[in-house]
Each structure stands twice: as C-alpha cells, then as structure tokens.
Amino acid sequence: MRPWGGTREADRPDADRPGTAPPPADQAAADAAVEPAVAEPVGPAAPAAAPWWPAARALPQSVARSVAGWPAAGRLAAVRRRLTPPGLRARVVVAFAVGALLVSAVLALTTFVLTRSYLVDQRERSLAQQGYADAALLRSRIAGAGSVGDELGDLTTATGATVVVRARDGRWYSTSLAVGAHDVPTALERLVASGTAGTQRTSGARHPKMVVGVPLVADDAEFFEVTDLSELQTSLTTLAAVLAGGAAVATLAGAAFGTWASRRTVRPLEDVAGAATRIAGGELSARLAPTDDPDLAGIVTSFNSMVDALGARIERDARFVADVSHELRSPLTGLVTSVEVLGARRAELSDRGRAALGLVETELARFRRTLDDLLELARMDGDRRSGLADDVEVRTLLRELLAVTGRPAGLLDVPADCEGVVVRADKPALERAVRNLLDNADRHGGGVRRVGMAATRGEVRIQVEDGGPGVPPEDRERIFERFARGSRAGRGSLPGAGLGLAIVAETAARHGGSAWCSAGAEGAVFTLALPRDGVR
C-alpha cells in the first residue's frame, strides 16, 4: 500500500472544500449535522431555473424588411395584416398536439422522478450495507494486530468500490491510485470524525460517486468506501431519453389525431360552403345531405328549409315577371298596331300631331324592348342550365353580328391565334348578349370603337370598346344589375331601362363565365368571358 503523505486538509483541493473555514473542534458535530445519520451531498450549485414563459420572438425577416422605415402606427398595422391568425383546423390540430404533449410530459416526468428515487434509494441502501460490512471486516483484521496498509491491500469489496482510510496518525491510505482523500467530501469527513456513520453522493469532475463513511473508534481511524455511480447515471439517462422519445411520439400521435378530428369537424362547414357556392351559381336544387348526427341535424334542416324558401321566392318572382310581361304583350300589340295605322296617315296629320306620333312610336319601341328583356330574364331565371348544346365559332359569330347590325367589319380585331376558337354555348343567348354590348356602346358610349377577342387554354373573352367618357370605378359592378344605370345618366336622358347589361351578366353566369367593365384607351371596355369547355 502507498500511504498518502500529509494531512487531509493539506491534500484536499479547494474545489472540494466548503466555502467557510473549518470550525473549532467543539462545534464539529453541530456544523456537520446535515442529517442525524446521513450527510447531505455537497456538489456544484444548480443552475438557475429557466423561466417557463417563452422568450420574445423576433419578427420574420420578410416582415421586418417590408415595414422598415414606416411610422409606428403603420408598422403595427402591417404586422397585424401579415401575422394573420390560424384557421379553425390549425387551431384544433395545435390543441390536440399541445394536450398530448402536456399529458405525456407529466407522465414522463412523474415516471422518471419515481423511478430515479427508487433506484437511487435502493442503491444507497445496498452500498451502505456493503460499506458497513467492509468496515467491520477491516476493523476485525486491524484488531488482530495488523497494520492499516497491509490489511487494506488485502481487502476486496463485493461491489468493486475503492476503500480510503485515514489512520490515527493522519495519513491516508487507498486501494486505488485514482481515488484518494480528495474524493471524500468535507461534510462527510466531519460527520465521521464526530463518531457518526453516514453516506453522501457527490458529483465529480467526470462521474458521480457514492461515499460511505464509518468511524473505526477502537482504532482511532476513519473508513470511507467510494463507489462509482456511472452505471446508475447511464441507466437514468437512457430512461430519460426513452421517456422523452415517448413524449415526442405521443405529441405526434396527438397531432395526427387532431388532424383527423379537425377534418371531421370542418367537413360539415365545407359541405355548407360548397352548397352555398352552387346555390350562388344558380343551382337552386343543391341541398345538404341528411344526417343522423343530432348536433348537425338542426343545421341541415334549417339550411335546406332556407334554400327551399329562397328557391320558391325566386321562382315566384320570375313567374310574376313572366306573367306581367305576357299580360302586357297583348295590349302592347294593340297599341303598336294602332300607331302603325296612324303612321300610315302621317301626311294627313298636323305638325304637332306628327311630332306626337313620333314620340309615341319611340316610347312604344322602348317599351317593347323592355318587355322582351324582361321575358328573356324570366326565361333565364327559370331555366339556367339548359340549351348549352351549340358549338359556336366565336370569330364567325362576331363577324355576322357586325354585318347584321350594319356596323363596319373593320371594327373586328381578332388575333391570328384565335381563328377557329369554339365554345359550347346557347347561340341565341350569346348573340343577344353581344348585341346588347354593341347597343350599349351606341347608346351610352359614343359608338363602338373596337370589337376584340382573346383566348387562353381555358377561357375565351369577347371585348367591346366604346369611345365615350368611360364608367366610374364605383359604378363598374352596379351597372350589371337589373334596372341599374350609370351615375352620370340623368332621369330620362338616355334610352333604355337598364336591363341590357343585366342580360349580359346573366348569360355569362349561365355559361359558367363572367362579365365586367374596365377602362379602355378612349372610353370603357366591356368584357364577356366564357369557358372553352362549356359550363365549369
């Protein structure tokens, strides 16, 4: 055996010494009394606990660059617009994921704490018992007139621990060159010096250790048994990793279940949105499918009842318009016939009579066009999807309409790639819509300046450009409503009842397309867009 020279105080490193000077001998027991029989471990101070709240997050670089240099209020408004709240489905998924994470984290932490406490306590008890047994064995050998160094060299522990002994002359002995007096905690040394056995766990530079101290009173010596706890530490680390992995898997499973649940939760809303979209497109027969879910049955019933009432109201209004138009057609025909008879005797009338006859003819023609437009709208409202069975070559249709209406063919501007473009449409309705655009340009826009056409892979656009003052942006949607006229038109200043563009919009919607107004080079440009493959 190699004895450790010097005293324990001289050989102990400063890192293992307590923060205060050694107390007097008569206060050793009081200073070392961490526990009656077990000394508290002396280790490095625990790091400060991290706050539970999340750290402040910096804005994304794209957001920061886009709002740099703006006023404070502008930056705040821009950030609020960019950082939009998540949708319902995302919130459901996040809620399930966070719930699974919290539950799994609590279970994992509880399991780890209980398992760690059980394993550490069990290991401490077994090492303490083995240390007391080894101390008793060494005491018996020393009592047989053996020296500490000789008997310690022959001592073998069952757990492979290292034995460190301080003899009565203050010299230290160890069964290993790697473990010595510096591995014995100061608090435990004081406790054993006071005549009380104890144990203490330490966190060494590389490995945790368990130290058992037993006083050898008869021999005026102190027995310490140092056991490496690396194996236990590895087991606990593995257990923590497994539990953390289980928590992560549980979180992913919760997110997956949340995704499935959110789809089932949002599906009824998607059905309602789809039905509402079809109804807005004119498919008044769209209904929600019956359901056995008591929570959704009331919503389905109410929605279908609302659609039934809406369809009945629209049908009643369309029938009323059609009935009124048909009822007015008979007296209108009589009036037209009477005016034609008077027109045949125009030369016999006075100047005031001829002026009055001309005014009556103009108003009757306007009245007749209004009735025809009302009948056309009533027909579209009652049958929005039938009659789309004609393959119409658009360029030929535009050229024929210009010829029939007496307009020059030079107004037609069709690119070479639009030659032979065909759409599936109701040809009479499409002709009427284009004719209405041409008449609208003559009445309100100073005449037609260009009739254009453009085609893409899925859409064909017919454009009529006029030379008038244009349409204000606030009126460009309203003029496609029924009986709507531009804000610049005074009462009675322009002919027409405001139904021509409404027929254009209805025709476009009936074909699955759209109609709109935009600014042109001179006046306004009216566009009628149709899908190339029929109704979408």
C-alpha positions in Angstrom: 0.0 0.0 0.0 1.1 3.5 -0.7 0.3 5.9 2.1 -1.0 9.4 1.3 1.5 11.9 2.8 0.5 14.9 4.8 -2.9 15.7 6.4 -6.3 15.7 4.8 -6.6 19.5 5.0 -3.4 20.0 3.1 -4.1 17.4 0.3 -7.8 18.3 -0.4 -8.3 20.5 -3.5 -10.1 23.9 -3.0 -12.9 22.8 -5.2 -13.8 20.1 -2.6 -13.6 22.4 0.4 -16.6 24.2 1.8 -16.9 28.0 1.5 -16.0 28.7 5.1 -13.0 28.0 7.3 -13.0 24.8 9.4 -14.9 25.3 12.7 -13.4 24.6 16.1 -13.4 21.0 17.4 -16.1 21.6 19.9 -18.5 22.7 17.1 -17.7 19.9 14.6 -20.8 17.9 15.3 -23.1 21.0 15.0 -21.6 22.1 11.7 -21.7 18.6 10.2 -25.2 17.8 11.4 -26.8 17.9 8.0 -28.8 14.8 8.9 -28.6 12.7 12.1 -27.0 9.7 10.2 -26.6 10.8 6.6 -24.8 13.9 5.3 -26.3 16.0 2.6 -24.4 15.8 -0.7 -22.1 18.7 -1.4 -21.9 19.4 -5.2 -21.8 22.3 -7.6 -24.5 24.8 -7.3 -27.6 24.1 -9.5 -28.0 26.4 -12.5 -30.8 29.0 -12.2 -34.1 27.7 -13.4 -35.1 28.9 -16.8 -38.3 30.9 -16.9 -41.4 29.0 -18.0 -42.6 31.7 -20.3 -41.4 31.8 -24.0 -38.8 34.2 -25.0 -39.7 37.2 -27.1 -39.8 36.3 -30.8 -38.2 38.5 -33.4 -40.3 39.3 -36.5 -39.6 37.3 -39.7 -37.0 39.0 -41.9 -39.5 39.4 -44.7 -41.9 41.2 -42.4 -39.1 43.3 -40.8 -37.9 44.4 -44.3 -41.3 45.3 -45.5 -42.2 47.5 -42.6 -38.8 49.2 -42.1 -39.0 52.9 -42.1 -42.7 53.1 -41.6 -44.3 55.1 -38.8 -45.0 53.2 -35.6 -48.8 53.0 -36.3 -48.1 51.9 -39.9 -45.7 49.2 -38.8 -48.1 47.9 -36.3 -50.9 47.7 -38.8 -48.6 46.0 -41.3 -47.6 43.4 -38.8 -51.2 42.7 -37.9 -52.0 42.2 -41.5 -49.1 39.9 -42.1 -49.5 37.8 -39.0 -52.9 36.5 -39.6 -54.5 34.2 -37.0 -54.5 30.5 -37.8 -57.7 28.8 -39.1 -60.0 26.5 -37.2 -58.4 23.3 -38.5 -54.9 24.5 -37.5 -56.2 25.5 -34.0 -57.7 22.1 -33.5 -54.5 20.3 -34.5 -52.4 22.6 -32.2 -54.8 22.0 -29.3 -54.6 18.2 -29.7 -50.8 18.3 -30.1 -50.3 20.6 -27.0 -52.7 18.5 -25.0 -50.9 15.3 -25.9 -47.5 17.0 -25.1 -48.7 18.1 -21.7 -50.1 14.7 -20.7 -47.1 12.8 -22.0 -44.7 15.3 -20.4 -46.4 15.0 -17.0 -46.5 11.2 -17.2 -42.8 11.0 -18.3 -41.7 13.4 -15.6 -43.6 11.5 -12.9 -42.3 8.2 -14.1 -38.7 9.5 -14.2 -38.9 11.1 -10.8 -40.4 8.0 -9.1 -38.0 5.6 -10.9 -35.0 7.7 -10.1 -35.9 8.0 -6.5 -36.5 4.2 -6.2 -33.3 3.2 -8.0 -31.1 5.8 -6.1 -32.6 4.9 -2.7 -32.2 1.2 -3.3 -28.6 1.6 -4.5 -27.8 3.8 -1.5 -29.1 1.2 1.0 -27.2 -1.6 -0.7 -24.0 0.4 -0.8 -24.4 1.5 2.8 -24.9 -2.1 4.0 -21.9 -3.3 2.0 -19.8 -0.4 3.3 -20.7 -1.2 6.9 -19.8 -4.9 6.3 -16.5 -4.0 4.7 -15.7 -1.6 7.6 -16.5 -4.3 10.1 -14.2 -6.7 8.2 -11.3 -4.2 8.2 -11.9 -3.5 11.9 -11.6 -7.2 12.7 -8.4 -7.5 10.7 -6.8 -4.5 12.3 -7.8 -5.7 15.7 -5.6 -8.8 15.1 -2.5 -6.6 15.3 -2.4 -6.0 11.6 -1.4 -2.6 10.1 -3.9 -0.5 8.1 -1.7 -0.5 5.0 -1.2 -4.3 4.9 -4.8 -5.2 5.7 -6.2 -2.6 3.3 -4.2 -4.1 0.5 -5.8 -7.5 1.0 -9.3 -6.1 1.3 -11.6 -6.9 -1.7 -15.1 -5.3 -1.9 -18.1 -7.1 -3.4 -19.2 -4.0 -5.4 -15.7 -3.1 -6.7 -15.7 0.1 -4.6 -12.5 1.8 -3.5 -11.7 2.0 0.2 -10.0 5.1 1.6 -8.8 5.1 5.3 -7.4 7.8 7.4 -5.2 6.3 10.1 -4.7 7.7 13.6 -1.5 9.5 12.5 -3.4 11.5 9.9 -2.0 9.6 6.9 -4.4 8.5 4.2 -4.5 5.0 2.6 -6.4 3.9 -0.6 -6.9 0.7 -2.5 -6.7 2.7 -5.8 -4.2 5.3 -7.1 -7.1 7.1 -8.9 -9.2 7.6 -5.8 -7.9 9.2 -2.6 -8.6 11.7 0.1 -9.7 14.4 -2.4 -12.8 12.2 -3.2 -14.0 12.3 0.4 -16.5 15.2 0.9 -15.6 17.5 3.7 -19.1 17.4 5.3 -19.0 13.6 5.4 -15.5 13.6 6.8 -16.6 15.9 9.6 -19.6 13.7 10.3 -17.4 10.6 10.6 -14.9 12.4 12.7 -17.6 13.2 15.2 -18.3 9.5 15.5 -21.3 9.1 13.3 -21.5 6.9 10.2 -23.1 8.4 7.1 -23.4 8.5 3.3 -23.2 11.2 0.7 -23.5 11.4 -3.1 -21.0 13.6 -5.0 -20.8 14.9 -8.5 -17.2 14.5 -9.5 -15.4 16.1 -12.4 -16.5 13.2 -14.7 -18.6 10.6 -12.8 -21.0 10.8 -9.8 -19.9 8.8 -6.7 -21.4 7.4 -3.6 -19.3 7.7 -0.4 -20.0 5.7 2.7 -18.2 6.8 5.9 -17.8 4.7 9.1 -15.7 5.6 12.2 -13.3 3.0 13.5 -13.4 4.2 17.1 -11.4 1.4 18.6 -8.5 2.0 16.1 -8.9 5.8 16.0 -9.4 5.6 12.2 -11.9 6.7 9.7 -13.2 4.3 7.0 -14.6 5.6 3.6 -15.8 3.5 0.7 -16.1 5.3 -2.6 -18.4 3.7 -5.3 -18.7 4.9 -8.9 -22.3 5.6 -9.9 -21.7 5.9 -13.6 -23.7 2.8 -14.4 -26.7 4.2 -12.5 -26.3 7.6 -14.1 -26.2 5.9 -17.6 -29.4 4.0 -16.8 -31.2 7.1 -15.7 -30.0 9.0 -18.8 -31.3 6.2 -21.0 -34.6 6.2 -19.1 -34.9 9.9 -19.6 -34.2 9.6 -23.3 -36.8 6.9 -23.7 -39.4 8.9 -21.9 -38.6 12.0 -23.9 -38.9 10.0 -27.1 -42.2 8.5 -25.9 -43.5 12.1 -25.2 -42.4 13.2 -28.7 -44.2 10.2 -30.3 -47.3 10.9 -28.2 -47.2 14.5 -29.3 -47.0 13.5 -33.0 -49.8 11.0 -32.4 -51.9 13.7 -30.8 -51.2 16.0 -33.8 -52.2 13.2 -36.2 -55.4 12.5 -34.3 -56.1 16.3 -34.2 -55.7 16.4 -38.0 -58.2 13.6 -38.4 -60.6 15.1 -35.9 -60.3 18.6 -37.5 -61.2 17.2 -40.8 -64.3 15.5 -39.4 -65.1 18.7 -37.5 -64.7 21.1 -40.5 -66.3 18.7 -43.1 -69.8 19.9 -42.3 -68.7 23.5 -42.8 -67.1 22.6 -46.1 -70.4 20.9 -47.2 -72.3 24.1 -46.3 -69.8 26.2 -48.1 -69.9 24.0 -51.2 -73.7 24.0 -51.3 -73.8 27.8 -50.8 -71.4 28.2 -53.7 -73.5 26.0 -56.0 -76.6 28.0 -55.0 -74.9 31.3 -55.7 -74.0 29.9 -59.1 -77.7 29.3 -59.8 -78.0 25.7 -58.9 -81.1 26.1 -56.7 -81.5 22.4 -56.4 -78.4 22.0 -54.2 -79.2 20.7 -50.7 -77.2 19.3 -47.8 -77.4 15.5 -47.4 -79.5 14.3 -44.4 -77.5 13.3 -41.4 -78.1 11.2 -38.2 -75.9 13.4 -36.1 -78.2 15.2 -33.6 -75.8 18.1 -33.4 -75.9 18.7 -37.2 -79.5 17.7 -38.0 -80.9 21.0 -36.9 -78.4 22.9 -39.1 -79.0 20.7 -42.1 -82.8 21.1 -41.8 -82.6 24.8 -41.3 -80.3 25.3 -44.3 -82.4 23.2 -46.6 -85.5 25.0 -45.5 -83.9 28.3 -46.2 -82.9 27.2 -49.7 -86.4 25.9 -50.3 -87.8 29.3 -49.3 -85.2 31.1 -51.4 -85.9 28.9 -54.5 -89.7 29.4 -54.1 -89.2 33.2 -53.8 -87.1 33.4 -56.9 -89.4 31.1 -58.9 -92.4 33.2 -57.7 -90.7 36.4 -58.7 -89.6 35.0 -62.1 -93.2 33.7 -62.7 -94.6 37.1 -61.8 -92.3 38.9 -64.2 -93.2 36.5 -67.0 -96.9 36.7 -66.3 -96.8 40.5 -66.2 -94.8 40.6 -69.4 -97.1 38.2 -71.2 -100.2 40.2 -69.9 -98.7 43.4 -71.2 -97.8 42.0 -74.6 -101.4 41.8 -75.8 -102.3 45.5 -75.1 -98.9 46.5 -76.4 -99.5 44.7 -79.7 -102.8 46.5 -80.0 -101.1 49.9 -79.3 -98.4 49.1 -81.9 -101.0 48.2 -84.5 -102.9 51.4 -83.8 -99.8 53.5 -84.0 -98.9 51.8 -87.3 -102.3 52.7 -88.7 -101.8 56.3 -87.6 -98.3 56.2 -89.2 -99.8 55.3 -92.5 -101.8 58.6 -92.4 -98.8 60.7 -91.2 -99.2 63.1 -94.1 -102.7 63.9 -93.0 -101.6 65.0 -89.5 -100.6 68.4 -88.4 -97.1 69.2 -87.4 -97.9 68.8 -83.7 -99.7 65.5 -84.5 -96.7 64.2 -86.4 -94.4 65.1 -83.5 -96.7 63.4 -81.0 -96.9 60.3 -83.2 -93.1 60.2 -83.4 -92.8 60.4 -79.7 -95.4 57.6 -79.2 -93.5 55.4 -81.7 -90.2 55.9 -79.9 -91.7 55.2 -76.4 -93.6 52.1 -77.7 -90.4 50.7 -79.2 -88.6 51.3 -75.9 -91.5 49.7 -74.1 -91.4 46.7 -76.4 -87.6 46.2 -75.9 -88.1 46.4 -72.1 -90.8 43.6 -72.3 -88.6 41.5 -74.4 -85.7 41.9 -72.0 -88.0 41.0 -69.0 -89.2 37.9 -70.8 -85.6 36.9 -71.5 -84.5 37.4 -67.9 -87.5 35.4 -66.7 -86.6 32.6 -69.1 -83.0 32.6 -67.8 -84.2 32.6 -64.1 -86.4 29.7 -64.7 -84.0 27.5 -66.7 -80.4 28.5 -66.0 -78.5 25.4 -67.3 -80.4 24.1 -70.4 -79.7 24.9 -74.0 -75.9 24.9 -73.8 -75.6 22.5 -76.7 -74.2 24.5 -79.6 -70.6 24.6 -80.7 -70.2 28.3 -81.6 -67.2 29.6 -83.6 -66.7 32.9 -81.9 -65.0 34.9 -84.7 -67.7 33.9 -87.2 -70.4 34.9 -84.7 -68.9 38.4 -84.1 -68.5 39.0 -87.9 -72.1 38.0 -88.6 -73.4 40.3 -85.8 -71.5 43.3 -87.1 -72.9 42.6 -90.6 -76.5 42.2 -89.3 -76.4 45.3 -87.2 -75.0 47.4 -90.1 -71.6 48.1 -88.5 -68.3 48.1 -90.4 -66.3 44.9 -90.5 -63.2 46.8 -89.7 -64.2 47.1 -86.0 -63.4 43.4 -85.6 -59.9 42.9 -84.1 -59.2 39.1 -83.8 -55.6 37.8 -83.4 -54.4 35.0 -85.6 -54.2 32.5 -82.8 -58.0 33.0 -82.1 -59.0 31.7 -85.6 -61.3 28.7 -85.3 -61.8 29.0 -81.5 -65.1 27.3 -80.5 -67.1 27.5 -77.3 -70.0 25.4 -76.2 -72.9 27.8 -75.6 -76.5 28.7 -76.2 -76.0 30.5 -79.5 -79.2 32.7 -79.5 -78.5 33.8 -75.9 -74.8 34.6 -76.8 -75.8 36.6 -79.8 -78.3 38.6 -77.7 -75.6 39.3 -75.1 -73.1 40.5 -77.7 -75.8 42.6 -79.4 -76.6 44.2 -76.1 -73.0 45.2 -75.6 -72.9 46.8 -79.1 -76.2 48.6 -78.5 -74.9 49.8 -75.1 -71.8 51.3 -76.7 -74.0 53.1 -79.3 -76.5 54.5 -76.7 -74.1 55.4 -73.8 -70.5 55.3 -75.1 -70.4 57.3 -78.2 -70.4 54.3 -80.5 -68.3 51.1 -80.9 -64.6 51.6 -81.5 -63.4 48.0 -81.4 -64.7 44.5 -81.1 -61.9 42.3 -79.8 -61.3 38.7 -78.9 -58.8 36.9 -76.8 -58.4 33.2 -76.0 -56.4 31.2 -73.4 -56.3 27.5 -72.7 -59.5 27.5 -70.7 -61.3 30.8 -71.5 -62.5 33.0 -74.4 -63.0 36.7 -73.9 -65.2 39.0 -76.1 -64.4 42.7 -75.7 -66.4 45.7 -76.9 -64.7 49.0 -76.5 -66.5 52.3 -76.9 -65.5 56.0 -77.3 -67.5 57.5 -74.5 -66.5 59.1 -71.2 -66.0 55.8 -69.5 -67.6 54.3 -66.4 -66.6 55.5 -62.9 -64.9 52.7 -60.9 -67.7 52.8 -58.3 -70.3 52.0 -61.0 -68.5 49.2 -62.9 -70.2 46.5 -60.9 -73.5 48.1 -60.3 -74.3 48.7 -64.0 -74.7 44.9 -64.4 -77.6 44.8 -62.0 -81.2 44.9 -63.2 -82.6 48.4 -63.9 -79.3 49.9 -63.0 -77.9 52.9 -64.9 -74.7 54.9 -64.7 -74.5 57.7 -62.2 -73.8 60.2 -65.0 -77.2 59.5 -66.6 -80.0 61.8 -65.6 -83.6 60.7 -65.4 -85.0 60.2 -68.9 -81.8 61.5 -70.5 -80.8 58.1 -72.1 -83.0 55.5 -73.7 -83.2 52.0 -72.2 -84.4 50.5 -68.9 -81.1 49.2 -67.6 -81.7 45.5 -68.5 -79.3 45.0 -71.4 -76.1 44.6 -69.3 -78.1 42.5 -66.7 -78.8 40.1 -69.6 -75.1 40.0 -70.4 -74.2 39.2 -66.8 -76.9 36.5 -66.6 -75.8 35.0 -69.9 -72.2 34.8 -68.7 -73.2 33.3 -65.4 -75.4 30.8 -67.1 -72.5 29.6 -69.2 -70.1 29.5 -66.2 -68.3 32.7 -67.1 -68.3 36.3 -66.0 -68.7 39.9 -67.3 -67.0 43.1 -66.2 -66.2 46.6 -67.2 -62.8 48.2 -67.3 -61.1 51.4 -68.6 -60.0 51.5 -72.2 -57.8 53.6 -74.3 -60.7 56.1 -75.0 -63.8 55.0 -73.1 -64.9 51.8 -71.4 -64.2 48.2 -72.3 -66.9 45.6 -71.6 -65.7 42.0 -71.4 -67.7 38.8 -71.7 -65.6 35.8 -70.6 -66.8 32.2 -71.4 -65.1 28.8 -70.6 -63.9 27.0 -73.7 -65.2 23.6 -72.5 -68.7 24.7 -71.6 -70.1 25.2 -68.1 -67.5 24.9 -65.3 
